[in-house]
Amino acid sequence: MAQELFFQFRGYAKNLAIRSGSILTDDVYFLDISRFRTKGIFDFGTRIHTEVWLDNELLAGNFLRSPEFELQERLERPRFADLDWTLGDGNKYQIRQSLFRAFATVYAGSAELTLGRQRVAWGTGFVWNPTDLLNPFNPAAIELEEKEGVDAAYLTIPFGTLSRFEAAYAPGRGRLETSLAARVSTNLGSYDLALMVGNFQDDKVIGGDFAGYVGGAGFRGEFAYTWKGNDDNFLRAIANADYNFPNDVYVFVELYFNGQGTTDKDNYDFTELLSGRTFNLAKNYFAASVTKAVTPLLSLSFYSILNLNDRSSLIGPAIVYSLATNLEISASAYLFVGADDSEYGAVGNSYFGFLQYYF
């Protein structure tokens, strides 16, 4: 019997303009990103599903000459496959192309095996995910929805009614850059529970998460304990809650304990932030978000992160308006408050906006 073929082509065109202050100097930087993303989806019957997301980007502005950009380029997180290409590079512009996602999923009975650049989404955190060590993301990123993938083999096998086993292998360019992890999840009463163990590059980690409800509010937690083979072992953990209020108001709050951090701002190492090796410097954080749908076309949101140790904070108001069925415009800011030697007070404010068309 011939297999039915299915193909779908979609994507978006987006222009994002950013004005930001430097963490290293007093300079003000501008960056304009024009991105054209295509998503090709191809199914071969019910057994094979493939996706290829191709990004074409034009970057322009004096940020490309900044020490921050130079450091980011030099210390970019290595991945197994080189799927990023620079097509043009000038004094104030760069043209690049990359495969943001490129994977194939094979279905065999109830089991699934996915190979390629993909997102392996573990954990229950909104802002921080202690168990998301295969493809971590920065909670202060400008584009929070743009979460990088990992080059991996990812296997899921359901067992029982609401349980499943997951395993992920992410090869690196050397033994110390390779990760192997497994996760088992199940349901107990009204709660989903999961336990994870793995070797992430050179760290051994055990973690877990839960998700359920307390009354009408969602309640979740997550932890990961890391052994580094010395006295630098540490625990990271979160707890959060969210609730949909009347009149289209959605709120979430989250607490984060970062055992890898410090309570003394004199011990901050800002090069760790700039390199992307860590996303937070202190031990204790609080985050909150409020979103209000003012009309079917207009939404307002407020996103904030508070460093509970040095009292600095990120405050992120945003407005999004739908100009047409597939066309959005947005204006946002990241306002950094705190002493000059604090985690967020050391960062210059960022103002950004985008125009995005989906097809």
C-alpha angles and dihedrals in degrees: 000000000000117000116240114241123215127188130180129179122195142135142129146262116223138178116197121186120194133186113188142165123236124251089205102042140014091256125125116224134201126202128178118192120193109188130183111189124186123192116201115191120189127179124189102202114298096312105067130041122179134182131187119186111190120192124199112186138182114197119192135172144070091285086082088069095048125111088236092059092045091052093047091051093048096046100037111153106265120234131191097249124046101226097152124090133185108217098178136008128188140157094279105009141059130188115202141167130202144166103241090183129009117162146134126214122204119199118208111174106306093336124097129199119191121190127188140029105345143137116260101197112199127164139037103251123122099201103011128032112189092185095046094093098137094065110010121182137203114252089208095053118132093229103042092175093058101086117173122233132227130234101243152131109243123189127189124185120179119214129179119000102301104008134096144174121226131188130181130191117189111183118209133198088263140013093268091055096051124100132196123180142161133202134192120196132184143157127253116184107309095342133089112217132191139180124198134189128177153138108247108192101302097343128091112215138184120186147148146187143203136200131189144116138281105196106314095334126095114238125193142165139185138181141180128189116201127203113200097177094253139056092295096086112138146180126227120189142164139192123191144170134196136189139185108223125197118275094042098291117147122189134181132178129190137187120205131194113196109191090183090064134078136238091215114078089201086073095054115128105202092184087071089060095046093048093051092236089122134012101203134037106194132064106238130046141168125200133185138177132192122189125186125188100213093180132348086269102038130059132176126200139182121201123183140174121193124197100216093197103054096019094234120138149190115227116192120184117179140179125198124189127186108224093181140348093287102018127089134177125194141181122196144160139202107211113192117207128188147068118320091251095047125102098255099021090065091062124084119236118267126213119189144162139177144202113208132183121192125204 
